């Protein structure tokens, strides 16, 4: 099973990497590794995380205040958002 990012989710993921890298060299890399680690867990156990709305689930990222919002589809995981947890919790809804 593969993961496919919504274009806006990919943009926010890359922006978060840049943000953390600006704070401290290597921190953006650490963030990306934690996100990819979360994606590996999602792919391995897609039904393990809480449903937050309809078919959308949220998995938390370790060490960083982010969650990955995703939907399990027939042959892939569709990443709807890489969301900062202190952001408006409904900003991503137009993406589904």
DSSP file (Angstrom, degrees, kcal/mol; ACC not computed):
  #  RESIDUE AA STRUCTURE BP1 BP2  ACC     N-H-->O    O-->H-N    N-H-->O    O-->H-N    TCO  KAPPA ALPHA  PHI   PSI    X-CA   Y-CA   Z-CA
    1    1 A X              0   0    0      0, 0.0     2,-0.3     0, 0.0    75,-0.2   0.000 360.0 360.0 360.0 141.1    0.0    0.0    0.0
    2    2 A X  E     -a   76   0A   0     73,-0.9    75,-3.0    41,-0.0     2,-0.4  -0.732 360.0-123.6-114.6 164.0    1.3    3.5   -0.8
    3    3 A X  E     -a   77   0A   0     -2,-0.3     2,-0.4    73,-0.2    75,-0.2  -0.908  20.1-166.6-108.2 137.9    0.6    7.0    0.5
    4    4 A X  E     -a   78   0A   0     73,-3.0    75,-3.1    -2,-0.4     2,-0.4  -0.993  12.8-142.3-124.7 127.4   -0.6    9.8   -1.7
    5    5 A X  E     -a   79   0A   0     -2,-0.4     2,-0.2    73,-0.2    75,-0.2  -0.711  15.3-123.5 -90.8 135.8   -0.6   13.4   -0.5
    6    6 A X     >  -     0   0    0     73,-2.7     4,-2.4    -2,-0.4     3,-0.4  -0.546  36.7-114.0 -61.0 142.0   -3.3   15.9   -1.4
    7    7 A X  H  > S+     0   0    0      1,-0.2     4,-2.0     2,-0.2    -1,-0.1   0.864 117.6  49.1 -53.8 -38.8   -1.3   18.8   -3.0
    8    8 A X  H  > S+     0   0    0      2,-0.2     4,-2.4     1,-0.2    -1,-0.2   0.859 109.7  52.1 -69.2 -34.6   -2.1   21.1   -0.1
    9    9 A X  H  > S+     0   0    0     -3,-0.4     4,-2.1    70,-0.2    -2,-0.2   0.896 109.5  49.4 -67.4 -39.4   -1.0   18.5    2.4
   10   10 A X  H  X S+     0   0    0     -4,-2.4     4,-2.4     2,-0.2    -2,-0.2   0.899 110.9  50.6 -64.8 -40.0    2.3   18.1    0.6
   11   11 A X  H  X S+     0   0    0     -4,-2.0     4,-2.4    -5,-0.2    -2,-0.2   0.917 111.3  46.7 -63.9 -44.0    2.7   21.9    0.6
   12   12 A X  H  X S+     0   0    0     -4,-2.4     4,-2.0     2,-0.2    -1,-0.2   0.856 111.0  53.0 -69.7 -32.0    2.1   22.2    4.3
   13   13 A X  H  X S+     0   0    0     -4,-2.1     4,-2.1     2,-0.2    -2,-0.2   0.946 112.1  44.7 -63.3 -48.7    4.4   19.3    5.0
   14   14 A X  H  X S+     0   0    0     -4,-2.4     4,-2.3     1,-0.2    -2,-0.2   0.878 111.9  52.8 -64.1 -38.2    7.2   20.9    3.1
   15   15 A X  H  X S+     0   0    0     -4,-2.4     4,-2.5     2,-0.2    -1,-0.2   0.888 108.5  50.5 -64.6 -38.5    6.5   24.3    4.7
   16   16 A X  H  X S+     0   0    0     -4,-2.0     4,-2.6     2,-0.2     5,-0.2   0.897 108.6  51.8 -67.2 -39.5    6.8   22.7    8.1
   17   17 A X  H  X S+     0   0    0     -4,-2.1     4,-2.3     2,-0.2    -2,-0.2   0.949 112.1  46.6 -58.7 -48.5   10.1   21.1    7.2
   18   18 A X  H  X S+     0   0    0     -4,-2.3     4,-2.2     1,-0.2    -2,-0.2   0.905 111.2  52.5 -60.9 -42.5   11.4   24.5    6.1
   19   19 A X  H  X S+     0   0    0     -4,-2.5     4,-1.4     1,-0.2    -1,-0.2   0.945 112.5  43.2 -59.2 -50.4   10.1   26.2    9.3
   20   20 A X  H  X S+     0   0    0     -4,-2.6     4,-2.1     1,-0.2     7,-0.3   0.852 111.7  54.4 -67.8 -33.0   11.8   23.7   11.6
   21   21 A X  H  < S+     0   0    0     -4,-2.3    -1,-0.2     6,-0.3    -2,-0.2   0.864 106.0  53.3 -67.6 -34.8   15.0   23.8    9.5
   22   22 A X  H  < S+     0   0    0     -4,-2.2    -1,-0.2    -5,-0.2    -2,-0.2   0.837 108.3  51.2 -66.4 -32.3   15.0   27.6    9.9
   23   23 A X  H  < S-     0   0    0     -4,-1.4     2,-0.3     1,-0.3    -2,-0.2   0.936 132.7  -7.6 -69.6 -47.1   14.7   27.2   13.7
   24   24 A X  S >X S-     0   0    0     -4,-2.1     3,-2.3     0, 0.0     4,-0.6  -0.956  78.5-104.7-155.1 131.0   17.6   24.8   13.9
   25   25 A X  T 34 S+     0   0    0     -2,-0.3    -4,-0.1     1,-0.3    -3,-0.1  -0.340 109.0  17.3 -57.5 128.9   19.7   23.0   11.3
   26   26 A X  T 3> S+     0   0    0     -2,-0.1     4,-2.2    -5,-0.0    -1,-0.3   0.151  96.8 100.0  93.9 -17.7   18.7   19.4   11.2
   27   27 A X  H <> S+     0   0    0     -3,-2.3     4,-2.5    -7,-0.3    -6,-0.3   0.866  80.4  53.7 -70.0 -34.8   15.3   19.9   12.9
   28   28 A X  H  X S+     0   0    0     -4,-0.6     4,-2.5    -8,-0.2    -1,-0.2   0.899 108.8  49.7 -63.0 -40.3   13.5   19.9    9.6
   29   29 A X  H  > S+     0   0    0      2,-0.2     4,-2.4     1,-0.2    -2,-0.2   0.926 109.7  50.9 -62.4 -45.3   15.1   16.6    8.8
   30   30 A X  H  X S+     0   0    0     -4,-2.2     4,-2.1     1,-0.2    -2,-0.2   0.914 110.1  50.5 -58.1 -43.5   14.0   15.2   12.2
   31   31 A X  H  X S+     0   0    0     -4,-2.5     4,-2.3     1,-0.2    -2,-0.2   0.937 109.7  49.5 -60.4 -47.3   10.5   16.4   11.6
   32   32 A X  H  X S+     0   0    0     -4,-2.5     4,-2.6     1,-0.2    -1,-0.2   0.887 109.6  52.1 -62.6 -37.9   10.3   14.7    8.2
   33   33 A X  H  X S+     0   0    0     -4,-2.4     4,-2.2     2,-0.2    -1,-0.2   0.898 109.4  49.5 -63.9 -39.8   11.6   11.5    9.7
   34   34 A X  H  X S+     0   0    0     -4,-2.1     4,-2.2     2,-0.2    28,-0.3   0.897 111.5  49.0 -66.6 -39.2    8.9   11.5   12.4
   35   35 A X  H  X S+     0   0    0     -4,-2.3     4,-2.4     2,-0.2    -2,-0.2   0.938 112.6  47.3 -64.6 -46.2    6.2   12.1    9.7
   36   36 A X  H  X S+     0   0    0     -4,-2.6     4,-2.1     1,-0.2    -2,-0.2   0.855 110.0  53.4 -65.4 -33.2    7.5    9.3    7.6
   37   37 A X  H  X S+     0   0    0     -4,-2.2     4,-1.8     2,-0.2    -1,-0.2   0.915 109.3  48.6 -64.1 -42.8    7.7    7.1   10.6
   38   38 A X  H  X S+     0   0    0     -4,-2.2     4,-2.4     1,-0.2    -2,-0.2   0.893 109.4  53.3 -62.7 -39.7    4.0    7.9   11.3
   39   39 A X  H  X S+     0   0    0     -4,-2.4     4,-2.8     1,-0.2     5,-0.2   0.890 105.8  53.2 -63.9 -38.7    3.2    7.1    7.7
   40   40 A X  H  X S+     0   0    0     -4,-2.1     4,-2.1     1,-0.2    -1,-0.2   0.905 110.3  47.4 -61.9 -40.4    4.8    3.7    8.0
   41   41 A X  H  X S+     0   0    0     -4,-1.8     4,-2.5     2,-0.2    -2,-0.2   0.902 111.7  50.7 -66.6 -40.1    2.6    3.0   11.0
   42   42 A X  H  < S+     0   0    0     -4,-2.4    -2,-0.2     2,-0.2    -1,-0.2   0.935 111.3  47.5 -62.2 -46.2   -0.5    4.2    9.2
   43   43 A X  H  < S+     0   0    0     -4,-2.8     3,-0.5     1,-0.2    -1,-0.2   0.892 115.2  46.0 -63.7 -39.3    0.3    2.0    6.2
   44   44 A X  H  < S+     0   0    0     -4,-2.1    -1,-0.2     1,-0.2    -2,-0.2   0.867 133.0  16.5 -70.6 -36.6    0.9   -1.0    8.4
   45   45 A X    ><  +     0   0    0     -4,-2.5     3,-1.9    -5,-0.2     4,-0.3  -0.558  69.8 168.2-137.2  69.1   -2.2   -0.5   10.6
   46   46 A X  T 3  S+     0   0    0     -3,-0.5     3,-0.4     1,-0.3    -1,-0.1   0.735  78.3  49.1 -62.2 -24.5   -4.5    1.9    8.8
   47   47 A X  T 3  S+     0   0    0      1,-0.2    -1,-0.3    -5,-0.0     4,-0.1   0.361  85.6  92.7 -94.6   6.4   -7.5    1.3   11.1
   48   48 A X  S <  S+     0   0    0     -3,-1.9     2,-0.2    -6,-0.2    -1,-0.2   0.695  73.5  72.4 -76.0 -19.0   -5.5    1.8   14.3
   49   49 A X  S    S-     0   0    0     -3,-0.4    10,-0.1    -4,-0.3     2,-0.0  -0.638  91.1 -87.9-106.4 159.7   -6.3    5.5   14.7
   50   50 A X        -     0   0    0      8,-0.5     8,-1.8    -2,-0.2     2,-0.5  -0.260  33.7-124.8 -65.8 139.0   -9.3    7.4   15.7
   51   51 A X  E     -B   57   0A   0      6,-0.2     6,-0.3     1,-0.2     3,-0.1  -0.733  27.1-179.8 -79.7 126.6  -11.9    8.5   13.1
   52   52 A X  E     -     0   0A   0      4,-2.8     2,-0.3    -2,-0.5     5,-0.2   0.702  68.2  -3.2-102.1 -24.2  -12.4   12.2   13.4
   53   53 A X  E >  S-B   56   0A   0      3,-1.4     3,-3.2     1,-0.1    -1,-0.3  -0.835 113.4 -41.7-168.3 132.1  -15.0   12.7   10.7
   54   54 A X  T 3  S-     0   0    0      1,-0.3    -1,-0.1    -2,-0.3    -3,-0.0  -0.279 125.8 -20.7  48.3-116.3  -16.6   10.3    8.2
   55   55 A X  T 3  S+     0   0    0     -3,-0.1    17,-0.5    -4,-0.1     2,-0.4   0.285 109.5 114.8-102.2   8.1  -13.7    8.2    6.9
   56   56 A X  E <   -BC  53  71A   0     -3,-3.2    -4,-2.8    15,-0.1    -3,-1.4  -0.684  44.2-172.1 -87.5 128.4  -10.9   10.6    8.0
   57   57 A X  E     -BC  51  70A   0     13,-3.1    13,-2.2    -2,-0.4     2,-0.4  -0.756  12.6-140.3-113.8 162.4   -8.6    9.3   10.7
   58   58 A X  E     - C   0  69A   0     -8,-1.8    -8,-0.5    -2,-0.3     2,-0.4  -0.988  12.7-174.2-129.7 127.8   -5.8   11.1   12.6
   59   59 A X  E     - C   0  68A   0      9,-2.2     9,-3.3    -2,-0.4     2,-0.2  -0.969  24.8-128.7-115.1 133.5   -2.4    9.8   13.6
   60   60 A X  E     - C   0  67A   0     -2,-0.4     2,-0.4     7,-0.2     7,-0.2  -0.535  14.0-129.4 -83.5 147.8   -0.2   11.9   15.8
   61   61 A X    >   -     0   0    0      5,-2.8     3,-0.5     3,-0.3     5,-0.4  -0.806  27.7-118.1 -93.5 132.9    3.4   12.6   15.0
   62   62 A X  T 3  S+     0   0    0     -2,-0.4   -24,-0.1   -28,-0.3   -25,-0.1  -0.428  89.6   6.5 -71.1 145.8    5.9   12.0   17.7
   63   63 A X  T 3  S+     0   0    0     -2,-0.1     2,-0.3     1,-0.1    -1,-0.2   0.153 118.7  74.4  73.5 -17.2    8.0   14.9   19.1
   64   64 A X  S <  S-     0   0    0     -3,-0.5     2,-2.1     2,-0.1    -3,-0.3  -0.929  87.8-114.8-129.2 149.5    6.1   17.5   17.1
   65   65 A X  S    S+     0   0    0     -2,-0.3    20,-3.0    -5,-0.1    21,-0.4  -0.330  76.8 114.0 -81.9  60.4    2.6   19.0   17.6
   66   66 A X  E     - D   0  84A   0     -2,-2.1    -5,-2.8    -5,-0.4     2,-0.3  -0.923  46.1-162.4-130.1 152.8    1.3   17.6   14.3
   67   67 A X  E     -CD  60  83A   0     16,-2.4    16,-2.3    -2,-0.3     2,-0.6  -0.969  17.2-134.9-129.4 149.6   -1.2   15.1   13.2
   68   68 A X  E     -CD  59  82A   0     -9,-3.3    -9,-2.2    -2,-0.3     2,-0.5  -0.926  17.3-157.6-104.4 120.1   -1.6   13.3    9.9
   69   69 A X  E     +CD  58  81A   0     12,-2.6    11,-2.4    -2,-0.6    12,-1.5  -0.851  27.2 158.3 -97.5 129.8   -5.2   13.2    8.6
   70   70 A X  E     -CD  57  79A   0    -13,-2.2   -13,-3.1    -2,-0.5     2,-0.4  -0.955  35.0-141.5-149.5 162.7   -5.8   10.5    6.2
   71   71 A X  E     -CD  56  78A   0      7,-2.0     7,-2.9    -2,-0.3     2,-0.6  -0.990  23.1-129.6-126.6 139.1   -8.4    8.2    4.5
   72   72 A X  E     - D   0  77A   0    -17,-0.5     5,-0.2    -2,-0.4     2,-0.2  -0.789  32.0-177.1 -87.3 122.3   -7.9    4.6    3.7
   73   73 A X        -     0   0    0      3,-3.0     3,-0.3    -2,-0.6     0, 0.0  -0.593  44.4 -82.1-111.2 178.2   -8.8    3.9    0.1
   74   74 A X  S    S+     0   0    0      1,-0.2     3,-0.0    -2,-0.2    -2,-0.0   0.870 121.1   2.2 -50.1 -49.8   -8.8    0.6   -1.8
   75   75 A X  S    S+     0   0    0    -74,-0.0   -73,-0.9     1,-0.0     2,-0.3   0.197 128.0  38.4-128.2  15.5   -5.1    0.5   -2.6
   76   76 A X  E     -a    2   0A   0     -3,-0.3    -3,-3.0   -75,-0.2     2,-0.5  -0.982  69.4-115.4-157.2 166.2   -3.7    3.6   -0.9
   77   77 A X  E     -aD   3  72A   0    -75,-3.0   -73,-3.0    -2,-0.3     2,-0.7  -0.957  30.4-149.9-105.0 123.9   -3.6    5.9    2.0
   78   78 A X  E     -aD   4  71A   0     -7,-2.9    -7,-2.0    -2,-0.5     2,-0.7  -0.864   6.5-147.1-100.7 113.9   -4.7    9.4    1.0
   79   79 A X  E     +aD   5  70A   0    -75,-3.1   -73,-2.7    -2,-0.7    -9,-0.3  -0.713  19.6 177.2 -84.1 114.1   -3.1   12.1    3.1
   80   80 A X  E     -     0   0A   0    -11,-2.4     2,-0.3    -2,-0.7   -10,-0.2   0.823  63.9  -4.6 -85.9 -35.8   -5.6   14.9    3.5
   81   81 A X  E     - D   0  69A   0    -12,-1.5   -12,-2.6   -72,-0.1     2,-0.6  -0.990  39.9-148.7-158.9 148.1   -3.5   17.1    5.8
   82   82 A X  E     - D   0  68A   0     -2,-0.3     2,-0.4   -14,-0.2   -14,-0.2  -0.884  49.0-166.7-113.0  91.2   -0.2   17.3    7.8
   83   83 A X  E     - D   0  67A   0    -16,-2.3   -16,-2.4    -2,-0.6     2,-0.3  -0.677  28.4-133.1-101.3 128.6   -1.9   19.5   10.4
   84   84 A X  E >   - D   0  66A   0     -2,-0.4     3,-1.7   -18,-0.2   -18,-0.3  -0.624  27.3-133.8 -68.0 131.1   -0.4   21.6   13.2
   85   85 A X  T 3  S+     0   0    0    -20,-3.0    -1,-0.1    -2,-0.3   -19,-0.1   0.574 101.0  56.2 -73.2  -8.5   -2.5   20.7   16.2
   86   86 A X  T 3  S+     0   0    0    -21,-0.4    -1,-0.3     2,-0.1     2,-0.1   0.301  89.7  97.8-102.1   8.7   -3.0   24.3   17.3
   87   87 A X  S <  S-     0   0    0     -3,-1.7     2,-0.1     1,-0.2    -4,-0.0  -0.475  99.1 -67.1 -88.4 164.0   -4.4   25.3   14.0
   88   88 A X    >   -     0   0    0      1,-0.2     3,-1.5    -2,-0.1     4,-0.2  -0.332  49.5-140.6 -49.1 118.9   -8.1   25.7   13.2
   89   89 A X  T 3  S+     0   0    0      1,-0.3    -1,-0.2     2,-0.1     3,-0.1   0.559  94.6  47.0 -69.3  -6.5   -9.2   22.0   13.4
   90   90 A X  T >  S+     0   0    0      1,-0.1     3,-1.3     2,-0.1    -1,-0.3   0.316  75.4 104.4-115.5   9.2  -11.5   22.3   10.4
   91   91 A X  T <  S+     0   0    0     -3,-1.5     3,-0.4     1,-0.3    -1,-0.1   0.752  80.3  53.9 -64.2 -23.8   -9.4   24.1    7.8
   92   92 A X  T >  S+     0   0    0     -4,-0.2     3,-2.4     1,-0.2    -1,-0.3   0.549  77.3  97.0 -88.0 -10.2   -8.8   20.9    5.8
   93   93 A X  G X  S+     0   0    0     -3,-1.3     3,-1.2     1,-0.3    -1,-0.2   0.740  73.1  64.2 -61.0 -26.7  -12.4   19.9    5.3
   94   94 A X  G 3  S+     0   0    0     -3,-0.4    -1,-0.3    -4,-0.2    -2,-0.1   0.615  90.6  71.1 -70.7  -8.8  -12.7   21.4    1.8
   95   95 A X  G <         0   0    0     -3,-2.4    -1,-0.2     1,-0.2    -2,-0.2   0.613 360.0 360.0 -83.1 -13.4  -10.0   18.9    0.6
   96   96 A X    <         0   0    0     -3,-1.2    -1,-0.2    -4,-0.2    -2,-0.1   0.463 360.0 360.0-100.2 360.0  -12.3   15.9    0.8
